[in-house]
Amino acid sequence: MIVPQFLTKIDEKQLHNGAVSWSSPSNIALVKYWGKKAFQMPRNQSISFTLEVCRTTTKLSFNKLDKPSKGFSFEVLLDGKRKTNFEPKIEQFFKRIENYLPFLNDFHFKIETSNSFPHSSGIASSASGMSALALCLMSIEKQLNPEEPDTFFYKKASFLARLGSGSACRSIDGDLVVWGEHPDIEGSSDLFGVKYPYKIHDHFKNYQDTILLVDKGEKQVSSTLGHNLMNDHLYAQTRFEQAKANLSKIKTILETGNLEDFIALVESEALTLHGMMMTSRPYFILMKPNTLEIINKIWAFRKQTGLPICFTLDAGANVHVLYPERDAASIYEFIKSELVAYCQNGHYICDRVGFGAKQL
């Protein structure tokens, strides 16, 4: 499928070498995307908080080849070390986007990347990584086409990022991003993420996310495989309808500031995501015993104190503890005293809602 609006004519002769760098954030979905159609299209709509601290920084160096390559010429380095096991995914990404970036075959690319968090541990490293790479590639296009409007630049970057990793399209902008065409969200699209266009109550501004690293290892089941298992899932259609309804509900919640309803929806979404994993064929579990210990501790603390603390989960064992900035002091003391003990080596990340990617 070719999307004509993102086909761009450029003059490739005017650029020979250089380097561009972007820092792009991860994101944490409140209404979860799980299941995709062809061309990296979502089976259901989603909305996410863009994070600030959990980021991928990517430097893309490029050198003009003497003659265009029949394939793609590139190398990938993570934290300064060559990562050949990353290259098949980048190769696949380049194949998906070559119609939209005609200069890809004309350069050798050196992709140097690093994360501020553990790779493949359920903090959406593919989202931050692919969005950072898409933005770097768009910066090259911008050099070749300086008249390109910024609105088009970011929309196309989100479109390209989606073709590398679905959730990556939600990491370009912030603070809240919607992906998936929805009748209640103006401008929403399956092709790219859009900044949430409506009023947000002060409760949700500078929302805090303390990420408890229960398991920093590789997930035993990749998100790609998990998404594919939704194709024949017994409860798939009901789940997709639930997500659509929840996006309508969260629009009202974000406007009114109803934290009780926010907590109920966000935690239900997290558990539903993992419920889909546990009822797929083959079934699998990404939560760990300490994940459940943390969840029960959060529930008990919330009941005891009445403080608006809640959790969400991505496709992994780690727990995102969400709470308003106004209650940060009390809740952070609880996290340090009661929850950090369940983290691998006591490691956790203090994050918050951010406002998107940054060019370096």
C-alpha positions, 0 to 999 in steps of 0.5 A: 500500500502506497500513501501518496501524501508522503511521497516526496520529490527531492534533489539528491545531488546537493548532499554528500555527507553529514550527520544528524541527531535526535533524542526521542522518548518512549511512551506508555499507553493508557488505552493499549494497542494490541493487534495489528493489520497489514502495513502496521495498521492498528486493530484498535485505537490507543492513547499514550502519555509521552515520557521524558526521561526514558529516551533513545538518542540516535546519531545518523551519519551518512556518506554518499556512495559512488553509485546507488546500492542495490540494497541498503548500506548501513551499520548499527551500533548500540552504546558504541558496539556493533549490533548485527542482530539489530540489522534485520529489523532495520533492513525490514524498516528500510524496505518498508519506507524506501518509496517515501525516502528515495535517497536511502539507496544513495548513502551509507548510514552509520546508526549510533544509538543508546537508551537511557533504560534497559533494552527489550524490558517492556519500556517500549525501546522500539518506540523510542528507537524507531521514532528517533531513527525516523526523525533523523531520516526526515532531517536528511529529507529536510536538508534536501527539501528545505521548504518542507513545512514543519507540520508535514515533517512531524506527520511524515516522521510519525508515519515512517516511525509506525512502519518500524514499530507501531507504537513509535508513531506515538513518540514524536509528539507529546504530552498525550498522543492518539493513534488510530482513527476514532470518531471522537478524536478530530484528526485521528488516523491509522497512519500516524499519531496525533497530539491529543487536541482537547482540553486536559485537566490540571490533574494530568499535567506533569503526571508522574511515572515511576517505572519499577524494573522488575525484570531487565532481561529480554522478554521471552515473547516479542511484542510482534509475536504477541500482536500477531496472536490477536489475529485468531484470538477468541476475544479479539473483537470484544477487546477492540470494541472495549478499547474504542469505548475506553478512548471515548471514556478517557476523553471525558476523564481527561477533561473533568479530572476524575482521578477515580475513573482514570485509575479504574480505566488505566488499570483495567486496560493494563490487566486486559492487555495481559489477559489477552496474552494469557488467553491467546494460542499459544498463551504466555505470561510476561508478568513476574511474581514481583509484578503481582506483589507490587500491584497488590501493594499499590491497591492496599496503599490506595485503599489505606490512604485514598491517594490517587496512585495507580499502575499500568503495564506495557508488554513486559513485567515492569510496573509503571506507577502513575500519580499526579504531581501534587501527591508526588512526595507522599507516593514517592516515599511509599514507592521507596519504602515498599515497592523498590524492594521488588525491583531487580537490583533495586533499580527504578526510573523516575519519569514524568510526562514529556513533550516529545522528541528533540533535535540535538 
